[in-house]
Amino acid sequence: MEQAVNLSRRRFFRAQTGNSHAIRPPWSVAEQTFFSLCQRCDDCVKACETGLLKRGDGGYPEADFNRGECTFCQQCVEACQHEALLYSPDSQPWRIKAAIKDSCLARNGIHCRTCAERCDLEAITFRLMPGGIAQPTLDTEACTGCGACVADCPSRSITMNNEQQTHDSGTQNHGSC
């Protein structure tokens, strides 16, 4: 006999425990509200022109920056019929920023500037070092969280983090990464 799953109970506990570190699509409403509104229909996933969005844990859409970047085209918002994604000209699409880990090739003495080459807004630049390898510098004010820098990083050293997590971990605006 097949047992029915109580989705409202599952949503309640997921929201309560905060175990989801997934990055939701741009312009997602607050996480608890998102879980109550999202019907897991995959309309936003299908509408994503770069393939960034995928069906994640529990069937909820999430961004996977190893698959693509966000162009902020708003196709996902237009596809969402359940108001889990709401565009407003006055709002940010999300509060995520790039972060560069210590496994970065340049930080380990190997010449690499792939992330800066992918960053159209020049949020990632390289500072020349006397007698050494240029080091990456991340301007978190300029970073839009598009994630273009993630997929091409040969050492998988760039992650996208909630802006609060980025500031809590010590990354500072205009700081060296």
N, C-alpha and C positions, 0 to 999 in steps of 0.2 A: 504494500500500500504506500502510495506516494504522500509525503508529508509536505504541507503547505508552509511557505516561509513568510513570516510576518515582517514585511518590508518596513513598516512604520517603526517597529521595535528595533530592527537592524539600523535604520537611519538614526534613531534616537541614541543608541549606544555608540555608533560611529561618531556622531557629532559630540557626544559627551566625552569620549575618550580622546578625541583629537588625534587619532592614530593615522589620519590621512595627511601625508606631506605632499600629496600630488598637487601639481599646479593646474588649476582649472583653466578653461578657455578664457580668453580676454573678455573683460566686462562681465565676469560672473558676479552674481550677487553674493552676499556673505555666505560662508560655507554651510552653516546650519540651514539657512533659507534655501540655498542651492540644492541641498539634499531633499528638501521637501518639495521643491518645484520641478527638478529635473526628472523627466520620465524615462531617461536612458534610451531614447529613440534613435540615437546616432545621427540625427539630422545635422548637428553642428560638425560632427566628425566627417560626414560625407561632403559638407560644404567647404571644408578647409582646403584652400587652393594649394597649399604647400605640403600637405600631409602631416602637419605638426600634431594635430589632434588624433587621439586614439581612444578606444574603449579601454578604460582602466579598471581598477579594483571595484568590484560590485557593479560593473557595467557603466559607471559614471565616466564622462569624458575627461581626459586630462591631456596636458601638453607633454610631448616627448621631443625635446630639442635635439635628440640624436637622429630624428626623422626629418626635421625641417626647422624653419624659422617662422616667426610670425611677421606678416607684412601689414598687420592691422587693417586688413581689407574689410572687416566687419561682416564677411559672408556668414560666419558662424552665428553672429547675433541675428542677422536677418533670417536664418534658417530656424532659429529657436522659437517654437510656438508656445512655450510654456513659461516664458519670462524668467528663466534661470540666467539668461544673459541679457543685460540691458545696457544699450549704448546711450551715453550722454556726452555731448560735446565738451562739457565741463569736467568730465571724469577721466582718470587714467585707465588704460585698458587693464592694468594689473600693477601690483606693487612688488615686482621682482626685479632683480639686478644680477648681472654676471658676477662671478667670483672666480678667482684664479687660485688653484691649489698649489702646494709646494712641489708637486710632481711635474710642473711646467718645465718643458725642455730648456727654455732660456734660463730659468732659475737654477738649472742644473748644468749650466755651462755649454749647452748645445744651441747653436744658432737656429732660431725658429721665430717667425713673425706671422704665422698663419692667422691667428686671431685678429690681429690688427688689419691684415689685408681684407678680412671679411667684414670688418666693422665700418659700415658706410658713414656713421656719425663720428668716427674717430674718438670713441669713448675709450678705446684701448690704443695706447701709443707705446713706443719704446724709447726709453731713456738711455742714451749712450753712457757707457761706463769706461773709464780710463783703463786701457789694457785688458778689457774683458768683453763679455757678451752683453749686448743691450738688454735691459730688463723691462718687462711689461709694467705699464702704469694704467690703472683703471680709473676713469673719471665717472663715478657713480651718478653724478648729476646729469651727465650726457647720455648715460646708458638708458635705453628705452625698454630693455628686457626682451628684445626681439629674438635673441638666441642665435643669431647668424654665426656667431663665433664658436658655438658648441660643437656641432657635428664634424667640422673639419680639423679640430684640434687632434694632432696625432697621438698625444699622450692622455687624452680624455681628462685634461686638467681644468676645464672650465665647466662650472656648474651654474645653474640658475637658482637663486635663492630668494625667499621672501625678503623684502627690503629690511624688515625688522631683524631677521636672522643675520643678514649681511652686516648691519651696524653692530649687532651684539657680538659678532665674532671678531671684531676689531678692524674690519676693512673700513677705511675712511675715504671720504671724497678726495679725489685727486691723489690718492695714496699709491705707493708702490705696491705691487702685488707679489 
